[in-house]
Amino acid sequence: MDVGFIGLGRMGKAIAVNLLRGGHRLRVWNRSGGAARELEPLGAEAVAQPAEAAARAEVLMLMLADDAVTRAMLIDQGVLERLPAGAVCVNLATISVAAAQELSRLTAARGVAYLAAPVFGRPEVAAAGKLNIVVAGDAAAVERVRPVLAAIGERIWPVGAEPERANVVKLAGNFMIASALESMGEAAALARAYGVTARQLLEILTSTLFAAPVYQGYGRLIAEQRYTPAGFSLTLGLKDVRLALQAGEAGHVPMPFASVLRDRFLEAIAAGESDHDWSSIAELAARHAGVPDSAAAADPGG
């Protein structure tokens, strides 16, 4: 299929590579042109303006940072205006419920189908083509773009006709991940205070009671204090927790622990760690407890 792709950060670039490997034809744009040009040897066409990526596209895919950037790209940069009627706009990014509803209305007015298709998985998962894709929107449009989604993901999870449903699932999932990061950090701080290393504790628990990908993958990062380079930054984590709180307020759903997480992310960012992986909030509990950071890497028990 003819695909326009906008947003080639670590996730976007990995996804675009898999689309090219899947035989799709890509016109790509990124704010820093170098990322787009790096895909040219693989067969992509790098364009000078974002609207050029939309021209002639059967499918337009977006992987951008937040509501404001996504809206500015579609509206202010003229991308939606250049997208042919009958095309499908697939937004892979994590945005707010309100933004998803607005973009759905704006695209419909142009005769374009809008699908929210946020993904679960870090950059290395995206590179392996193993993403889980939560998609919502018109069922016929979902079927049209299924070959494109299949090229980048391990499984596609349709959740209904209203695009914002997919964004709610994504926000709920990221809230649960953030909650797991905080709980692992507090548990590790407790263990470290009594001479048990974070590595020992998390190896036991993620091999038994919590043998799940989120706990295992992030448990390794916490045990090794490996927070840079970030697969998903603290600033993005804060954004998503705030979006979950906004969705909760709009739906009259109390989320008291989300408020705790928001403050934890703010604390870590205020400490100058905004470029660290969001799993680094696990270190806050150790700091508050006065447990030396070196205790996480030591292994006195063998």
Backbone as CSV, one residue per row, in Angstrom:
resi,resn,N_x,N_y,N_z,CA_x,CA_y,CA_z,C_x,C_y,C_z
1,MET,0.843,-1.196,0.000,0.000,0.000,0.000,0.879,1.248,0.000
2,ASP,0.320,2.348,-0.479,1.018,3.632,-0.443,0.776,4.273,0.917
3,VAL,1.850,4.424,1.682,1.749,4.875,3.064,2.551,6.161,3.250
4,GLY,1.909,7.165,3.833,2.632,8.334,4.300,2.928,8.142,5.771
5,PHE,4.144,8.465,6.186,4.531,8.236,7.589,5.189,9.497,8.133
6,ILE,4.647,9.998,9.245,5.160,11.219,9.873,5.524,10.925,11.321
7,GLY,6.784,11.184,11.661,7.252,11.001,13.038,8.200,9.828,13.160
8,LEU,9.505,10.095,13.006,10.497,9.028,12.982,11.430,9.093,14.192
9,GLY,10.830,9.136,15.378,11.622,8.939,16.585,12.023,7.475,16.678
10,ARG,12.462,7.031,17.852,12.920,5.645,17.982,11.809,4.658,17.636
11,MET,10.605,4.924,18.109,9.496,4.034,17.805,9.080,4.150,16.344
12,GLY,8.890,5.381,15.882,8.431,5.584,14.518,9.372,5.012,13.478
13,LYS,10.657,5.195,13.691,11.625,4.688,12.718,11.596,3.171,12.657
14,ALA,11.518,2.519,13.821,11.472,1.059,13.849,10.225,0.551,13.129
15,ILE,9.104,1.224,13.333,7.854,0.840,12.666,7.966,1.038,11.159
16,ALA,8.527,2.174,10.739,8.665,2.457,9.309,9.545,1.417,8.618
17,VAL,10.603,0.996,9.278,11.487,-0.026,8.700,10.711,-1.313,8.446
18,ASN,9.875,-1.706,9.385,9.108,-2.935,9.201,8.058,-2.796,8.099
19,LEU,7.510,-1.610,7.935,6.582,-1.393,6.812,7.293,-1.570,5.481
20,LEU,8.491,-1.030,5.390,9.271,-1.188,4.160,9.620,-2.650,3.918
21,ARG,10.003,-3.343,4.965,10.313,-4.768,4.825,9.090,-5.570,4.431
22,GLY,7.906,-5.061,4.806,6.661,-5.737,4.445,6.201,-5.436,3.034
23,GLY,6.974,-4.644,2.292,6.653,-4.383,0.897,5.793,-3.158,0.652
24,HIS,5.535,-2.364,1.680,4.728,-1.159,1.509,5.595,-0.007,0.999
25,ARG,4.961,0.897,0.254,5.667,2.047,-0.321,5.481,3.245,0.611
26,LEU,6.599,3.820,1.067,6.540,4.868,2.080,7.076,6.200,1.589
27,ARG,6.322,7.256,1.901,6.828,8.626,1.816,6.910,9.100,3.264
28,VAL,8.084,9.533,3.691,8.322,9.775,5.116,8.773,11.209,5.357
29,TRP,8.372,11.721,6.512,8.815,13.046,6.948,9.080,13.012,8.435
30,ASN,10.124,13.722,8.834,10.442,13.894,10.242,11.000,15.290,10.439
31,ARG,10.803,15.820,11.640,11.279,17.185,11.920,12.769,17.303,11.653
32,SER,13.556,16.314,12.067,14.964,16.281,11.690,15.074,15.418,10.439
33,GLY,15.488,16.025,9.368,15.474,15.346,8.078,16.366,14.133,7.995
34,GLY,17.385,14.079,8.846,18.320,12.961,8.790,17.650,11.620,8.998
35,ALA,16.692,11.564,9.922,16.012,10.301,10.203,15.257,9.807,8.977
36,ALA,14.659,10.722,8.219,13.942,10.327,7.008,14.913,9.855,5.925
37,ARG,16.019,10.576,5.777,16.982,10.200,4.728,17.631,8.850,5.014
38,GLU,17.734,8.484,6.278,18.330,7.185,6.617,17.498,6.021,6.107
39,LEU,16.222,6.275,5.833,15.359,5.203,5.336,15.365,5.095,3.819
40,GLU,15.967,6.041,3.136,15.970,6.011,1.664,16.655,4.775,1.088
41,PRO,17.790,4.315,1.673,18.389,3.091,1.114,17.487,1.866,1.222
42,LEU,16.508,1.919,2.121,15.567,0.804,2.260,14.370,0.936,1.330
43,GLY,14.300,2.060,0.604,13.232,2.241,-0.364,12.242,3.336,-0.057
44,ALA,12.398,4.017,1.080,11.482,5.109,1.414,11.817,6.349,0.600
45,GLU,10.805,7.205,0.409,11.016,8.509,-0.212,10.908,9.571,0.875
46,ALA,12.014,10.251,1.139,12.002,11.325,2.131,11.489,12.597,1.465
47,VAL,10.537,13.263,2.123,9.944,14.470,1.551,10.304,15.681,2.405
48,ALA,10.238,16.849,1.786,10.694,18.073,2.456,9.655,18.657,3.393
49,GLN,8.368,18.428,3.130,7.288,18.992,3.935,6.346,17.878,4.376
50,PRO,5.796,17.980,5.579,4.915,16.899,6.055,3.711,16.667,5.158
51,ALA,3.163,17.741,4.570,1.990,17.569,3.712,2.301,16.698,2.500
52,GLU,3.558,16.698,2.060,3.941,15.870,0.918,3.831,14.389,1.237
53,ALA,4.007,14.040,2.512,3.881,12.630,2.895,2.444,12.154,2.756
54,ALA,1.489,13.089,2.896,0.076,12.723,2.815,-0.426,12.636,1.382
55,ALA,0.174,13.388,0.498,-0.285,13.405,-0.889,-0.195,12.007,-1.498
56,ARG,-1.250,11.571,-2.107,-1.353,10.282,-2.793,-1.361,9.083,-1.846
57,ALA,-1.385,9.312,-0.550,-1.343,8.201,0.391,-2.692,7.504,0.504
58,GLU,-2.667,6.174,0.498,-3.859,5.403,0.846,-4.030,5.363,2.363
59,VAL,-2.893,5.349,3.037,-2.870,5.313,4.503,-1.861,6.339,4.986
60,LEU,-2.261,7.162,5.951,-1.333,8.088,6.599,-1.143,7.619,8.031
61,MET,0.113,7.409,8.431,0.409,6.956,9.793,1.163,8.056,10.530
62,LEU,0.744,8.295,11.766,1.343,9.331,12.603,1.900,8.707,13.872
63,MET,3.140,9.079,14.221,3.720,8.672,15.501,4.387,9.905,16.092
64,LEU,3.566,10.739,16.738,4.019,12.032,17.251,3.875,12.087,18.763
65,ALA,4.419,13.138,19.373,4.614,13.150,20.816,3.350,13.347,21.627
66,ASP,2.459,14.246,21.190,1.338,14.585,22.057,0.205,15.210,21.253
67,ASP,-0.833,15.656,21.974,-2.007,16.248,21.334,-1.642,17.443,20.462
68,ALA,-0.880,18.355,21.057,-0.598,19.620,20.377,0.171,19.398,19.077
69,VAL,1.187,18.555,19.128,2.001,18.299,17.934,1.162,17.598,16.868
70,THR,0.343,16.648,17.281,-0.485,15.905,16.323,-1.487,16.832,15.637
71,ARG,-2.157,17.663,16.419,-3.145,18.577,15.844,-2.469,19.603,14.928
72,ALA,-1.327,20.133,15.381,-0.615,21.116,14.564,-0.175,20.508,13.232
73,MET,0.240,19.253,13.279,0.691,18.598,12.053,-0.466,18.416,11.079
74,LEU,-1.586,17.916,11.562,-2.710,17.646,10.669,-3.361,18.923,10.149
75,ILE,-3.521,19.897,11.033,-4.279,21.094,10.662,-3.367,22.232,10.222
76,ASP,-2.485,22.669,11.092,-1.664,23.848,10.799,-0.669,23.618,9.668
77,GLN,-0.150,22.392,9.569,0.820,22.084,8.516,0.158,21.628,7.218
78,GLY,-1.156,21.577,7.195,-1.872,21.250,5.956,-1.849,19.793,5.567
79,VAL,-1.502,18.917,6.505,-1.411,17.495,6.158,-2.782,16.930,5.809
80,LEU,-3.772,17.208,6.635,-5.112,16.680,6.380,-5.672,17.211,5.062
81,GLU,-5.371,18.459,4.753,-5.863,19.071,3.509,-5.327,18.349,2.280
82,ARG,-4.101,17.823,2.368,-3.492,17.131,1.224,-3.859,15.652,1.165
83,LEU,-4.395,15.117,2.245,-4.707,13.691,2.269,-5.924,13.418,1.384
84,PRO,-5.836,12.497,0.444,-6.955,12.251,-0.472,-8.202,11.758,0.260
85,ALA,-9.364,12.184,-0.200,-10.626,11.651,0.323,-10.643,10.139,0.118
86,GLY,-11.130,9.434,1.110,-11.151,7.974,1.038,-9.944,7.319,1.669
87,ALA,-8.937,8.121,2.027,-7.763,7.572,2.701,-8.095,7.265,4.158
88,VAL,-7.175,6.589,4.815,-7.328,6.259,6.237,-6.170,6.882,6.997
89,CYS,-6.495,7.653,8.035,-5.484,8.235,8.911,-5.368,7.341,10.138
90,VAL,-4.182,6.788,10.360,-3.937,5.871,11.475,-2.998,6.563,12.459
91,ASN,-3.522,6.904,13.613,-2.718,7.593,14.624,-2.196,6.581,15.630
92,LEU,-0.896,6.343,15.606,-0.261,5.364,16.479,0.098,5.942,17.845
93,ALA,-0.001,7.243,17.987,0.484,7.906,19.192,-0.512,7.804,20.341
94,THR,0.003,8.058,21.542,-0.830,8.120,22.740,-1.286,9.550,22.937
95,ILE,-2.568,9.798,22.688,-3.115,11.144,22.838,-4.336,11.081,23.757
96,SER,-4.892,12.234,24.061,-6.026,12.301,24.974,-7.304,11.832,24.307
97,VAL,-8.276,11.491,25.141,-9.606,11.132,24.656,-10.220,12.293,23.882
98,ALA,-10.103,13.496,24.433,-10.690,14.669,23.779,-10.062,14.909,22.415
99,ALA,-8.739,14.751,22.308,-8.072,14.958,21.024,-8.500,13.908,20.012
100,ALA,-8.651,12.677,20.443,-9.100,11.621,19.529,-10.486,11.930,18.986
101,GLN,-11.359,12.415,19.843,-12.710,12.765,19.398,-12.680,13.919,18.402
102,GLU,-11.845,14.919,18.676,-11.751,16.066,17.767,-11.190,15.650,16.419
103,LEU,-10.119,14.873,16.422,-9.491,14.470,15.162,-10.424,13.577,14.347
104,SER,-11.223,12.784,15.027,-12.192,11.951,14.315,-13.206,12.815,13.575
105,ARG,-13.656,13.884,14.226,-14.614,14.793,13.570,-13.973,15.526,12.403
106,LEU,-12.755,16.017,12.596,-12.078,16.790,11.558,-11.782,15.947,10.324
107,THR,-11.345,14.730,10.525,-11.028,13.867,9.378,-12.303,13.453,8.645
108,ALA,-13.368,13.177,9.405,-14.636,12.788,8.764,-15.146,13.887,7.847
109,ALA,-14.950,15.137,8.255,-15.391,16.267,7.429,-14.637,16.332,6.111
110,ARG,-13.461,15.715,6.064,-12.665,15.684,4.839,-12.865,14.396,4.054
111,GLY,-13.751,13.511,4.535,-13.961,12.239,3.851,-12.862,11.240,4.106
112,VAL,-12.176,11.398,5.233,-11.066,10.520,5.607,-11.462,9.725,6.848
113,ALA,-11.203,8.434,6.852,-11.462,7.610,8.030,-10.340,7.806,9.047
114,TYR,-10.695,7.873,10.319,-9.701,8.062,11.374,-9.699,6.842,12.286
115,LEU,-8.527,6.264,12.457,-8.350,5.144,13.372,-7.334,5.518,14.444
116,ALA,-7.692,5.294,15.696,-6.720,5.370,16.773,-6.104,3.986,16.904
117,ALA,-4.781,3.915,16.863,-4.103,2.620,16.910,-2.839,2.704,17.769
118,PRO,-2.969,3.097,19.044,-1.788,3.156,19.905,-1.209,1.766,20.115
119,VAL,0.063,1.726,20.413,0.766,0.443,20.490,1.352,0.228,21.876
120,PHE,1.455,-1.040,22.241,2.160,-1.443,23.448,3.473,-2.102,23.037
121,GLY,4.571,-1.587,23.583,5.883,-2.138,23.274,6.927,-1.039,23.221
122,ARG,8.128,-1.356,23.654,9.229,-0.416,23.625,9.914,-0.457,22.258
123,PRO,10.902,0.421,22.002,11.527,0.461,20.668,12.078,-0.872,20.189
124,GLU,12.649,-1.660,21.101,13.202,-2.947,20.676,12.089,-3.911,20.255
125,VAL,10.919,-3.789,20.867,9.770,-4.612,20.469,9.255,-4.155,19.102
126,ALA,9.226,-2.840,18.903,8.818,-2.300,17.603,9.756,-2.776,16.502
127,ALA,11.051,-2.769,16.775,12.032,-3.204,15.776,11.832,-4.665,15.390
128,ALA,11.387,-5.468,16.346,11.162,-6.888,16.084,9.803,-7.156,15.449
129,GLY,8.987,-6.107,15.259,7.662,-6.284,14.686,6.700,-7.012,15.606
130,LYS,6.906,-6.867,16.918,6.131,-7.618,17.903,5.175,-6.736,18.703
131,LEU,4.849,-5.566,18.219,3.954,-4.677,18.943,2.563,-5.283,19.081
132,ASN,1.882,-4.909,20.168,0.452,-5.150,20.288,-0.252,-3.846,19.934
133,ILE,-1.166,-3.901,19.002,-1.806,-2.702,18.470,-3.277,-2.701,18.878
134,VAL,-3.663,-1.684,19.630,-5.063,-1.524,20.028,-5.697,-0.548,19.040
135,VAL,-6.716,-0.984,18.334,-7.266,-0.148,17.263,-8.770,0.051,17.454
136,ALA,-9.220,1.267,17.171,-10.649,1.584,17.239,-10.992,2.568,16.132
137,GLY,-12.179,2.391,15.595,-12.659,3.221,14.501,-13.546,2.383,13.594
138,ASP,-13.865,2.921,12.446,-14.732,2.236,11.499,-14.184,0.850,11.155
139,ALA,-15.037,-0.185,11.281,-14.585,-1.560,11.087,-14.070,-1.807,9.669
140,ALA,-14.702,-1.192,8.677,-14.242,-1.375,7.294,-12.863,-0.774,7.098
141,ALA,-12.608,0.384,7.739,-11.289,1.014,7.643,-10.233,0.157,8.325
142,VAL,-10.602,-0.463,9.449,-9.662,-1.359,10.135,-9.256,-2.498,9.210
143,GLU,-10.231,-3.073,8.513,-9.918,-4.176,7.610,-9.045,-3.710,6.447
144,ARG,-9.278,-2.505,5.964,-8.460,-1.973,4.861,-6.998,-1.867,5.251
145,VAL,-6.733,-1.437,6.477,-5.343,-1.204,6.880,-4.734,-2.399,7.601
146,ARG,-5.483,-3.495,7.712,-4.961,-4.654,8.435,-3.606,-5.129,7.893
147,PRO,-3.379,-5.157,6.554,-2.056,-5.576,6.074,-0.925,-4.662,6.564
148,VAL,-1.220,-3.381,6.709,-0.215,-2.442,7.207,0.060,-2.707,8.688
149,LEU,-1.001,-2.880,9.467,-0.832,-3.138,10.897,-0.145,-4.478,11.138
150,ALA,-0.466,-5.461,10.299,0.142,-6.783,10.459,1.652,-6.744,10.228
151,ALA,2.112,-5.786,9.429,3.551,-5.674,9.152,4.336,-5.153,10.339
152,ILE,3.656,-4.533,11.294,4.380,-3.899,12.410,4.058,-4.507,13.764
153,GLY,3.036,-5.376,13.822,2.619,-5.881,15.117,2.425,-7.373,15.159
154,GLU,2.473,-7.883,16.360,2.256,-9.306,16.602,0.776,-9.629,16.685
155,ARG,0.006,-8.671,17.238,-1.436,-8.894,17.381,-2.172,-7.565,17.308
156,ILE,-3.348,-7.598,16.686,-4.208,-6.425,16.560,-5.422,-6.642,17.452
157,TRP,-5.738,-5.629,18.277,-6.833,-5.739,19.238,-7.906,-4.687,18.925
158,PRO,-8.932,-5.006,18.143,-10.015,-4.037,17.889,-10.868,-3.868,19.153
159,VAL,-11.242,-2.620,19.468,-12.026,-2.366,20.683,-13.264,-1.514,20.428
160,GLY,-13.692,-1.376,19.168,-14.933,-0.670,18.927,-14.852,0.390,17.860
161,ALA,-15.982,1.045,17.622,-16.102,2.002,16.534,-15.646,3.403,16.901
162,GLU,-15.667,3.755,18.177,-15.252,5.093,18.598,-13.744,5.110,18.818
163,PRO,-12.988,5.925,18.060,-11.531,5.902,18.159,-10.992,6.104,19.567
164,GLU,-11.663,6.934,20.366,-11.134,7.225,21.705,-11.057,5.987,22.590
165,ARG,-11.809,4.938,22.250,-11.735,3.721,23.058,-10.318,3.147,23.073
166,ALA,-9.647,3.178,21.925,-8.278,2.667,21.874,-7.350,3.506,22.742
167,ASN,-7.563,4.802,22.748,-6.726,5.671,23.574,-6.961,5.426,25.059
168,VAL,-8.210,5.139,25.438,-8.493,4.817,26.836,-7.778,3.533,27.246
169,VAL,-7.784,2.531,26.375,-7.076,1.286,26.675,-5.582,1.554,26.856
170,LYS,-5.019,2.352,25.968,-3.597,2.662,26.054,-3.271,3.416,27.337
171,LEU,-4.081,4.405,27.691,-3.839,5.171,28.909,-3.991,4.291,30.142
172,ALA,-4.991,3.406,30.133,-5.168,2.486,31.254,-3.967,1.551,31.369
173,GLY,-3.475,1.075,30.242,-2.304,0.197,30.259,-1.067,0.895,30.775
174,ASN,-0.829,2.117,30.309,0.353,2.845,30.774,0.241,3.231,32.247
175,PHE,-0.993,3.492,32.709,-1.197,3.718,34.142,-0.803,2.470,34.933
176,MET,-1.169,1.302,34.452,-0.812,0.063,35.141,0.692,-0.183,35.124
177,ILE,1.352,0.142,34.005,2.811,-0.010,33.957,3.472,0.923,34.965
178,ALA,3.037,2.182,34.974,3.611,3.145,35.919,3.392,2.694,37.361
179,SER,2.234,2.118,37.630,1.957,1.602,38.972,2.921,0.465,39.317
180,ALA,3.202,-0.393,38.332,4.144,-1.485,38.557,5.556,-0.956,38.830
181,LEU,5.950,0.087,38.123,7.274,0.678,38.349,7.395,1.210,39.773
182,GLU,6.375,1.912,40.223,6.393,2.455,41.580,6.413,1.339,42.616
183,SER,5.596,0.316,42.415,5.557,-0.769,43.404,6.875,-1.538,43.435
184,MET,7.517,-1.759,42.290,8.816,-2.426,42.285,9.869,-1.573,42.983
185,GLY,9.795,-0.264,42.774,10.752,0.620,43.429,10.607,0.594,44.937
186,GLU,9.377,0.643,45.418,9.157,0.625,46.863,9.556,-0.729,47.451
187,ALA,9.218,-1.822,46.751,9.591,-3.150,47.240,11.106,-3.323,47.265
188,ALA,11.777,-2.821,46.208,13.232,-2.934,46.152,13.892,-2.113,47.254
189,ALA,13.348,-0.941,47.546,13.899,-0.117,48.630,13.759,-0.830,49.969
190,LEU,12.622,-1.469,50.191,12.426,-2.228,51.426,13.451,-3.351,51.538
191,ALA,13.651,-4.089,50.451,14.609,-5.189,50.476,16.034,-4.683,50.699
192,ARG,16.384,-3.602,50.017,17.739,-3.053,50.121,18.037,-2.576,51.540
193,ALA,17.027,-2.090,52.238,17.231,-1.627,53.611,17.633,-2.766,54.541
194,TYR,17.359,-4.004,54.128,17.699,-5.165,54.951,18.784,-6.035,54.316
195,GLY,19.522,-5.457,53.371,20.674,-6.151,52.816,20.387,-7.062,51.640
196,VAL,19.153,-7.078,51.163,18.815,-7.863,49.971,18.881,-6.925,48.776
197,THR,19.620,-7.297,47.751,19.764,-6.389,46.622,18.507,-6.354,45.764
198,ALA,18.352,-5.264,45.043,17.241,-5.162,44.101,17.310,-6.286,43.078
199,ARG,18.506,-6.634,42.643,18.658,-7.704,41.661,18.139,-9.029,42.217
200,GLN,18.510,-9.329,43.479,18.048,-10.575,44.085,16.520,-10.599,44.211
201,LEU,15.970,-9.533,44.759,14.526,-9.472,44.967,13.767,-9.615,43.658
202,LEU,14.151,-8.816,42.671,13.383,-8.780,41.434,13.571,-10.043,40.601
203,GLU,14.723,-10.678,40.712,14.900,-11.952,40.015,13.947,-13.003,40.584
204,ILE,13.815,-13.020,41.904,12.895,-13.979,42.533,11.453,-13.692,42.131
205,LEU,11.042,-12.449,42.299,9.637,-12.124,42.109,9.204,-12.160,40.649
206,THR,10.099,-11.737,39.743,9.713,-11.749,38.325,9.861,-13.131,37.694
207,SER,10.398,-14.069,38.455,10.459,-15.464,37.995,9.344,-16.305,38.599
208,THR,8.601,-15.731,39.550,7.582,-16.504,40.251,6.237,-15.771,40.233
209,LEU,6.010,-14.950,41.248,4.713,-14.300,41.403,4.385,-13.325,40.281
210,PHE,5.408,-12.672,39.718,5.188,-11.625,38.725,5.962,-11.939,37.441
211,ALA,5.760,-13.161,36.945,6.449,-13.599,35.727,5.697,-13.104,34.498
212,ALA,5.750,-11.794,34.287,5.054,-11.160,33.170,6.027,-10.196,32.488
213,PRO,5.831,-9.935,31.194,6.806,-9.117,30.460,7.095,-7.763,31.083
214,VAL,6.073,-7.058,31.573,6.313,-5.724,32.144,7.206,-5.821,33.362
215,TYR,6.906,-6.745,34.259,7.715,-6.881,35.468,9.122,-7.385,35.144
216,GLN,9.227,-8.333,34.220,10.537,-8.875,33.892,11.417,-7.864,33.177
217,GLY,10.853,-7.208,32.166,11.646,-6.242,31.403,12.050,-5.039,32.225
218,TYR,11.085,-4.428,32.893,11.411,-3.259,33.697,12.152,-3.645,34.976
219,GLY,11.897,-4.859,35.475,12.649,-5.316,36.640,14.137,-5.372,36.372
220,ARG,14.506,-5.802,35.167,15.932,-5.829,34.810,16.522,-4.416,34.783
221,LEU,15.773,-3.476,34.212,16.270,-2.096,34.164,16.469,-1.542,35.571
222,ILE,15.521,-1.824,36.455,15.605,-1.319,37.829,16.754,-1.991,38.571
223,ALA,16.888,-3.301,38.425,17.958,-4.023,39.110,19.326,-3.531,38.672
224,GLU,19.452,-3.194,37.382,20.739,-2.745,36.834,20.881,-1.230,36.851
225,GLN,19.831,-0.512,37.304,19.802,0.957,37.272,20.169,1.482,35.886
226,ARG,19.584,0.848,34.873,19.907,1.174,33.479,18.794,2.048,32.923
227,TYR,18.933,3.346,33.148,17.854,4.285,32.835,18.154,5.189,31.643
228,THR,19.324,5.061,31.067,19.656,5.805,29.853,20.369,4.851,28.891
229,PRO,20.128,4.986,27.591,19.156,5.893,26.981,17.730,5.434,27.266
230,ALA,16.822,6.366,27.297,15.438,6.064,27.641,14.710,5.403,26.480
231,GLY,14.027,4.301,26.769,13.107,3.736,25.784,11.800,4.505,25.783
232,PHE,11.456,5.028,26.962,10.250,5.831,27.141,10.559,6.775,28.294
233,SER,10.617,8.057,28.011,11.172,9.013,28.972,10.211,9.359,30.099
234,LEU,10.782,9.928,31.166,9.980,10.407,32.286,8.952,11.441,31.837
235,THR,9.348,12.317,30.922,8.413,13.349,30.465,7.219,12.740,29.742
236,LEU,7.449,11.689,28.960,6.335,11.017,28.289,5.479,10.261,29.300
237,GLY,6.127,9.684,30.315,5.367,9.019,31.361,4.464,9.986,32.093
238,LEU,4.982,11.171,32.421,4.181,12.190,33.083,3.012,12.595,32.200
239,LYS,3.275,12.771,30.902,2.191,13.135,29.973,1.066,12.120,30.019
240,ASP,1.412,10.837,29.990,0.381,9.804,29.927,-0.387,9.683,31.235
241,VAL,0.294,9.850,32.363,-0.425,9.819,33.642,-1.389,11.000,33.723
242,ARG,-0.958,12.149,33.258,-1.851,13.314,33.245,-3.057,13.059,32.341
243,LEU,-2.833,12.439,31.188,-3.947,12.140,30.283,-4.914,11.147,30.916
244,ALA,-4.380,10.180,31.667,-5.254,9.238,32.364,-6.101,9.963,33.406
245,LEU,-5.486,10.893,34.129,-6.231,11.677,35.115,-7.310,12.522,34.455
246,GLN,-6.974,13.117,33.302,-7.969,13.916,32.582,-9.145,13.056,32.137
247,ALA,-8.837,11.866,31.610,-9.899,10.968,31.166,-10.748,10.525,32.352
248,GLY,-10.097,10.271,33.483,-10.826,9.895,34.677,-11.763,10.993,35.142
249,GLU,-11.265,12.222,35.137,-12.100,13.339,35.560,-13.294,13.511,34.621
250,ALA,-13.038,13.429,33.314,-14.122,13.593,32.346,-15.175,12.499,32.486
251,GLY,-14.738,11.289,32.867,-15.664,10.176,33.008,-16.145,9.959,34.434
252,HIS,-15.796,10.909,35.330,-16.181,10.819,36.747,-15.645,9.535,37.388
253,VAL,-14.385,9.222,37.062,-13.725,8.027,37.597,-12.584,8.464,38.510
254,PRO,-12.711,8.295,39.823,-11.596,8.645,40.712,-10.379,7.755,40.444
255,MET,-9.195,8.366,40.380,-7.949,7.613,40.184,-6.918,8.136,41.181
256,PRO,-7.082,7.836,42.476,-6.202,8.420,43.486,-4.737,8.057,43.309
257,PHE,-4.438,6.821,42.885,-3.029,6.459,42.754,-2.388,7.142,41.556
258,ALA,-3.178,7.483,40.541,-2.628,8.222,39.405,-2.092,9.575,39.855
259,SER,-2.730,10.185,40.858,-2.233,11.452,41.393,-0.886,11.254,42.069
260,VAL,-0.718,10.133,42.772,0.579,9.813,43.391,1.647,9.669,42.316
261,LEU,1.315,8.952,41.252,2.284,8.744,40.175,2.660,10.053,39.502
262,ARG,1.675,10.911,39.285,1.974,12.220,38.690,3.016,12.953,39.523
263,ASP,2.847,12.947,40.834,3.793,13.652,41.701,5.157,12.986,41.709
264,ARG,5.201,11.672,41.581,6.495,10.965,41.515,7.246,11.346,40.241
265,PHE,6.542,11.391,39.124,7.196,11.790,37.877,7.672,13.236,37.959
266,LEU,6.850,14.094,38.533,7.257,15.495,38.694,8.514,15.603,39.558
267,GLU,8.581,14.824,40.617,9.747,14.857,41.501,11.017,14.439,40.765
268,ALA,10.921,13.359,39.989,12.095,12.890,39.249,12.529,13.899,38.190
269,ILE,11.567,14.501,37.518,11.892,15.505,36.497,12.512,16.738,37.143
270,ALA,11.977,17.135,38.306,12.534,18.285,39.018,13.970,18.037,39.454
271,ALA,14.334,16.771,39.619,15.705,16.418,39.997,16.646,16.407,38.798
272,GLY,16.139,16.812,37.627,16.987,16.915,36.442,17.094,15.637,35.640
273,GLU,16.138,14.724,35.778,16.239,13.420,35.129,15.208,13.238,34.018
274,SER,14.771,14.314,33.423,13.691,14.231,32.438,14.024,13.327,31.257
275,ASP,15.316,13.163,30.953,15.691,12.332,29.817,15.900,10.872,30.208
276,HIS,15.692,10.531,31.489,15.830,9.142,31.929,14.590,8.338,31.557
277,ASP,14.758,7.030,31.513,13.629,6.151,31.282,12.631,6.291,32.426
278,TRP,11.345,6.101,32.126,10.348,6.300,33.169,10.458,5.286,34.296
279,SER,11.151,4.176,34.058,11.367,3.199,35.124,12.248,3.756,36.236
280,SER,12.912,4.876,35.985,13.788,5.453,37.010,13.022,6.011,38.200
281,ILE,11.678,6.114,38.107,10.949,6.531,39.310,11.111,5.506,40.426
282,ALA,11.551,4.294,40.073,11.792,3.277,41.096,12.869,3.703,42.080
283,GLU,13.781,4.586,41.643,14.866,5.026,42.523,14.393,6.011,43.582
284,LEU,13.240,6.631,43.401,12.788,7.635,44.357,12.551,7.028,45.730
285,ALA,11.989,5.821,45.778,11.739,5.183,47.062,13.048,4.920,47.803
286,ALA,14.087,4.513,47.062,15.386,4.267,47.695,15.994,5.555,48.234
287,ARG,15.837,6.648,47.493,16.365,7.930,47.963,15.670,8.367,49.248
288,HIS,14.363,8.231,49.266,13.609,8.637,50.446,13.975,7.775,51.656
289,ALA,14.316,6.509,51.399,14.683,5.606,52.482,16.145,5.740,52.887
290,GLY,16.920,6.486,52.104,18.339,6.628,52.401,19.155,5.398,52.092
291,VAL,18.651,4.561,51.165,19.390,3.365,50.766,20.388,3.748,49.687
292,PRO,21.685,3.462,49.865,22.675,3.847,48.846,22.369,3.205,47.499
293,ASP,22.545,3.990,46.437,22.316,3.468,45.094,23.184,2.248,44.807
294,SER,24.381,2.223,45.358,25.313,1.124,45.087,24.766,-0.212,45.559
295,ALA,23.816,-0.183,46.506,23.256,-1.429,47.030,22.525,-2.212,45.952
296,ALA,22.030,-1.502,44.916,21.271,-2.183,43.860,22.170,-3.065,43.023
297,ALA,23.424,-2.659,42.841,24.320,-3.403,41.962,25.135,-4.448,42.724
298,ALA,25.314,-4.265,44.048,26.092,-5.200,44.827,25.345,-6.515,44.950
299,ASP,26.079,-7.586,45.177,25.447,-8.895,45.311,26.191,-9.697,46.373
300,PRO,26.057,-9.323,47.645,26.823,-9.959,48.677,26.449,-11.412,48.893
301,GLY,25.232,-11.799,48.501,24.797,-13.159,48.798,25.144,-14.156,47.723
302,GLY,25.624,-13.689,46.551,25.973,-14.590,45.456,24.748,-15.177,44.768
